Amino acid sequence: MTAVPSAGEDLMDASPDDRLTLGEVVDRTGVPASALYFYERKGLVFAERNAGNQRLYPRHMIRRISLIIVAKRLSIPLTDVAAVFATLPTDRAPSHEDWQRVSRAWKKRLEERRRAIEDLERELTGCIGCGCLSMRACLLLNPDDALRSHGPGPVRLQQAHPASGRTARRQPSR
């Protein structure tokens, strides 16, 4: 195990193989310790333990934590983050090629999300913007709460754009 750099050590001398204490990771990322524990339980980040049972994080975990922060900002579920992270090595710092592969996967997912948002925007602008609430085309209309047995929320919109992917738009029944 590589030694933990001291607080006064210049970061330019830091190695990707250095281990950081919990406090150093919290200071460096701004993520609370409780969130780091949660991410560990979910298998998103990893820490080793020293002889005193203190957590020591490989320096490359900072990149994973940063991606988790960005994913949260974009409302990307942690299950999606975990699926992408599952392709990364855990026993070493990911290589440039590893990160390129992950980048391509993220790009594909973000493009799918962008298309779904644009489709939803068109539908909502057309439906709510026109004000007609057409019985034939409106995905929001639910007279007498007839769709209550199909689940909570805007059922037709959720069927048209589920979180896990896009499906064909269904015409509502009359």
C-alpha positions as CSV (number, residue, x, y, z in Angstrom):
1,M,0.0,0.0,0.0
2,T,1.3,3.5,-0.9
3,A,1.7,6.0,1.9
4,V,-0.9,8.7,2.4
5,P,0.5,12.1,1.4
6,S,0.9,14.5,4.2
7,A,-1.3,17.6,4.3
8,G,1.7,19.9,3.4
9,E,2.8,17.7,0.5
10,D,2.5,19.4,-2.9
11,L,-0.2,17.9,-5.1
12,M,2.1,17.9,-8.1
13,D,4.0,15.2,-6.3
14,A,0.9,13.1,-5.7
15,S,0.7,9.7,-7.4
16,P,-2.5,8.1,-8.7
17,D,-1.7,5.2,-6.4
18,D,-1.8,7.4,-3.3
19,R,-4.4,6.6,-0.7
20,L,-6.5,9.4,0.8
21,T,-8.2,9.4,4.2
22,L,-11.9,9.9,4.5
23,G,-11.4,13.5,5.6
24,E,-9.2,14.2,2.7
25,V,-11.8,12.8,0.3
26,V,-14.6,14.8,1.9
27,D,-12.4,18.0,1.7
28,R,-11.4,17.3,-1.9
29,T,-14.9,16.4,-3.2
30,G,-17.3,18.2,-0.9
31,V,-19.3,15.0,-0.5
32,P,-20.3,14.2,3.1
33,A,-18.9,11.1,4.7
34,S,-22.4,9.7,5.1
35,A,-22.8,9.9,1.3
36,L,-19.4,8.2,0.7
37,Y,-20.5,5.4,3.1
38,F,-23.7,5.0,1.0
39,Y,-21.7,5.0,-2.3
40,E,-19.5,2.3,-0.8
41,R,-22.5,0.1,0.1
42,K,-23.8,0.5,-3.4
43,G,-20.4,-0.5,-4.9
44,L,-19.8,2.8,-6.6
45,V,-16.6,3.7,-4.7
46,F,-14.1,1.5,-2.8
47,A,-11.9,2.0,0.1
48,E,-9.2,-0.1,1.8
49,R,-8.7,-0.3,5.6
50,N,-5.4,0.3,7.3
51,A,-4.3,-1.4,10.5
52,G,-6.3,1.1,12.6
53,N,-9.4,0.3,10.5
54,Q,-9.3,3.8,8.9
55,R,-10.7,4.0,5.4
56,L,-8.2,4.8,2.7
57,Y,-9.5,5.7,-0.7
58,P,-7.4,5.3,-3.9
59,R,-6.9,8.8,-5.4
60,H,-8.7,7.7,-8.6
61,M,-11.9,7.4,-6.5
62,I,-12.1,11.2,-6.7
63,R,-13.0,10.9,-10.4
64,R,-15.7,8.4,-9.7
65,I,-17.1,10.6,-7.0
66,S,-17.0,13.6,-9.3
67,L,-19.0,11.7,-11.9
68,I,-21.6,10.7,-9.3
69,I,-22.0,14.4,-8.4
70,V,-22.5,15.3,-12.1
71,A,-24.9,12.4,-12.6
72,K,-27.0,13.5,-9.6
73,R,-27.1,17.1,-11.1
74,L,-28.4,15.6,-14.3
75,S,-30.9,13.4,-12.5
76,I,-29.3,10.2,-13.7
77,P,-30.2,7.4,-11.4
78,L,-27.4,5.8,-9.3
79,T,-28.3,2.4,-10.9
80,D,-27.3,3.8,-14.2
81,V,-24.1,5.1,-12.7
82,A,-23.4,1.7,-11.2
83,A,-24.0,0.0,-14.5
84,V,-21.4,2.2,-16.2
85,F,-18.9,1.9,-13.2
86,A,-19.3,-1.9,-13.3
87,T,-17.2,-1.9,-16.5
88,L,-14.3,-0.1,-14.8
89,P,-11.5,-1.9,-13.0
90,T,-11.6,-1.8,-9.2
91,D,-8.1,-3.1,-8.5
92,R,-6.3,-0.2,-10.3
93,A,-6.8,3.3,-11.6
94,P,-8.8,3.1,-14.9
95,S,-6.8,3.7,-18.0
96,H,-7.4,6.3,-20.6
97,E,-9.1,3.6,-22.8
98,D,-11.3,2.6,-19.8
99,W,-12.5,6.2,-19.4
100,Q,-13.0,6.6,-23.2
101,R,-15.2,3.5,-23.2
102,V,-17.2,4.9,-20.3
103,S,-17.4,8.3,-22.0
104,R,-19.0,6.7,-25.1
105,A,-21.5,4.9,-22.9
106,W,-22.4,8.1,-21.1
107,K,-22.7,10.0,-24.3
108,K,-25.2,7.4,-25.7
109,R,-27.3,7.6,-22.6
110,L,-27.3,11.4,-22.5
111,E,-28.3,11.5,-26.2
112,E,-31.2,9.2,-25.4
113,R,-32.3,11.3,-22.5
114,R,-32.0,14.5,-24.6
115,R,-34.2,13.0,-27.3
116,A,-36.8,11.9,-24.7
117,I,-36.8,15.4,-23.1
118,E,-37.2,17.0,-26.5
119,D,-40.1,14.6,-27.4
120,L,-41.8,15.3,-24.0
121,E,-41.3,19.1,-24.6
122,R,-43.0,18.9,-28.0
123,E,-45.9,16.9,-26.5
124,L,-46.4,19.2,-23.5
125,T,-46.1,22.3,-25.6
126,G,-48.6,21.0,-28.1
127,C,-51.0,19.7,-25.5
128,I,-50.9,22.2,-22.7
129,G,-50.0,25.1,-25.0
130,C,-53.0,24.6,-27.2
131,G,-55.4,24.4,-24.2
132,C,-57.8,22.1,-26.0
133,L,-57.1,19.0,-24.0
134,S,-58.3,16.8,-26.9
135,M,-59.8,13.5,-26.0
136,R,-58.0,11.9,-29.0
137,A,-54.4,13.2,-28.5
138,C,-53.9,14.5,-25.0
139,L,-51.7,12.4,-22.9
140,L,-52.6,14.3,-19.7
141,L,-56.4,14.1,-19.9
142,N,-57.9,11.5,-17.5
143,P,-61.6,12.1,-17.2
144,D,-63.1,10.8,-13.9
145,D,-59.6,9.5,-12.9
146,A,-60.3,6.5,-15.2
147,L,-56.6,5.6,-15.2
148,R,-56.2,5.2,-11.4
149,S,-55.9,1.5,-11.7
150,H,-52.9,1.9,-14.0
151,G,-50.7,3.6,-11.3
152,P,-49.9,7.0,-10.0
153,G,-49.0,10.1,-11.9
154,P,-49.4,11.0,-15.6
155,V,-49.7,7.4,-16.7
156,R,-49.9,8.0,-20.4
157,L,-46.8,10.3,-20.4
158,Q,-44.9,7.7,-18.3
159,Q,-45.9,5.0,-20.8
160,A,-44.7,7.1,-23.6
161,H,-41.4,8.0,-21.9
162,P,-40.5,5.5,-19.1
163,A,-37.3,6.3,-17.2
164,S,-35.5,3.2,-18.6
165,G,-36.1,4.1,-22.2
166,R,-38.5,5.3,-24.8
167,T,-41.5,3.4,-26.1
168,A,-43.9,4.2,-28.9
169,R,-46.6,6.7,-28.1
170,R,-49.9,5.1,-27.3
171,Q,-53.1,6.7,-28.3
172,P,-55.3,7.1,-25.2
173,S,-58.5,5.1,-25.1
174,R,-61.7,7.1,-25.1
